[in-house]
Amino acid sequence: MNLARSPLARPFPDLADIEGVTLRVARAGYKAWERADLTLAELAEGTSVAGVFTKSACASSEVEMGREQVGLGRARALVVNAGNSNAFTGHRGREAVEQIVGQVSEALGCAGDEVFVSSTGVIGVPLPKDKARAGIEAVLAAKPCGWEDAARAIGTTDTFTKGAGASAIIGDTRVELAGIIKGSGMIAPEMATMLGYVFTDAAVEPAFLQEMLTKANATTFSCITVDGDTSTSDTVLVFATGKAGNARLASWSDAGADAFYAALLETCRQLAHLVVRDGEGAQKFIEIAVTGAANDASARTIGLAIANSPLVKTAIAGGDANWGRIVMAVGKAGEPADRDRLSIGFGGTWAAKDGQPLADYDEAPVARHLEGQDIRVDVDLGIGTGRARVWTCDLTHGYISINADYRS
């Protein structure tokens, strides 16, 4: 499947090297493509890990094992397979993952529960053990590579490589963060649908790292949607090698904890936005800002009802300022709302206030705004202090074209 680069693409950034992380890629041949589709990240001894995973009841074996492993808080390797999700594959899928874990743990001299595996691609096809075995042998022998090579190898229908990074000061020590992510379709909240990995040289206790990732996820990865469909393979992992030598972070009261969290949050936010910018068939990046809701959770639910509405998404694709469709989405969200207090705007211009169209509403600036690639929708419920931001993309014929022949 040859896909044109998204018009919303961003160039791959110059990410810092993270001490204690060695990346390698190889071709296992999980699909008929002539590119690397297997990634290995070897991690220094003592690396802390935290993770969030899909809430799907039909999760892959990789996700089920990851949920168990992450509670132990330690990691020595990450393996990512692209082209085959290995989900809905029963005991054969589990055996394939166990084979990969055994190969890698033996090669690195570590425990099996320190090897994390992710897979992405077609659902319902067992991961071929022969290709997996040969792929692991190849990637273990491969030369180290850079972040963009790794980001490219984990992709499926992605049209551009995605990465983000940040830095922070802990005490008098500078720490670095670097992250890569894949995701383009089957993107929905409640963890969001993608594979994302953040690496840092900071020293952080596993439990605190988990607390920070869970908090960051709530306003980033779990606030994006492309099509409302949640995958079986969603995974975001954060690995902290501790090689920067900072005083180990264990609680919010530790010096530098807030700075590190801000860097983690910014990295997660950038990665989440990149996934939406590569939404299948996307031509427009849409931010929906909801204010005045009963509470923050209610605001998020309303925002996602708008973001997941095919009627709203197709209207924006066509440059139509049809705010009536937003009224519809607010009304169906199942959250407190008062029709006569509702206000809706586009790009800083209010179209309706307090439940009715503005008498002097001029659609010209709104039309100009909707011609652009970055769209903002404002919704104020007028009933409370709850607020949230969610991000989505428009819905075009391109989405249908990609998914009509996804397995080919």
HELIX and SHEET records of a PDB file:
HELIX    1   1 SER A   61  VAL A   70  1                                  10    
HELIX    2   2 GLY A   90  LEU A  108  1                                  19    
HELIX    3   3 GLY A  112  GLU A  114  5                                   3    
HELIX    4   4 LYS A  129  ALA A  141  1                                  13    
HELIX    5   5 TRP A  147  ALA A  153  1                                   7    
HELIX    6   6 PRO A  206  ALA A  218  1                                  13    
HELIX    7   7 PHE A  221  CYS A  223  5                                   3    
HELIX    8   8 ALA A  257  ARG A  277  1                                  21    
HELIX    9   9 ASP A  296  ALA A  307  1                                  12    
HELIX   10  10 PRO A  310  ALA A  317  1                                   8    
HELIX   11  11 TRP A  323  LYS A  332  1                                  10    
HELIX   12  12 ARG A  339  ARG A  341  5                                   3    
HELIX   13  13 ALA A  364  LEU A  370  1                                   7    
HELIX   14  14 HIS A  397  ALA A  404  1                                   8    
SHEET    1   A 4 VAL A  21  ALA A  26  0                                        
SHEET    2   A 4 LEU A  38  PHE A  53 -1                                        
SHEET    3   A 4 ARG A  74  ASN A  84 -1                                        
SHEET    4   A 4 VAL A 115  VAL A 122  1                                        
SHEET    1   B 6 VAL A  21  ALA A  26  0                                        
SHEET    2   B 6 LEU A  38  PHE A  53 -1                                        
SHEET    3   B 6 THR A 235  ALA A 240 -1                                        
SHEET    4   B 6 LEU A 195  THR A 200  1                                        
SHEET    5   B 6 THR A 173  LYS A 182 -1                                        
SHEET    6   B 6 LYS A 162  ILE A 170 -1                                        
SHEET    1   C 6 GLN A 356  PRO A 357  0                                        
SHEET    2   C 6 THR A 349  LYS A 353 -1                                        
SHEET    3   C 6 SER A 343  PHE A 346 -1                                        
SHEET    4   C 6 ASP A 374  ASP A 380 -1                                        
SHEET    5   C 6 PHE A 285  ALA A 293  1                                        
SHEET    6   C 6 GLY A 386  CYS A 393 -1                                        
END                                                                             
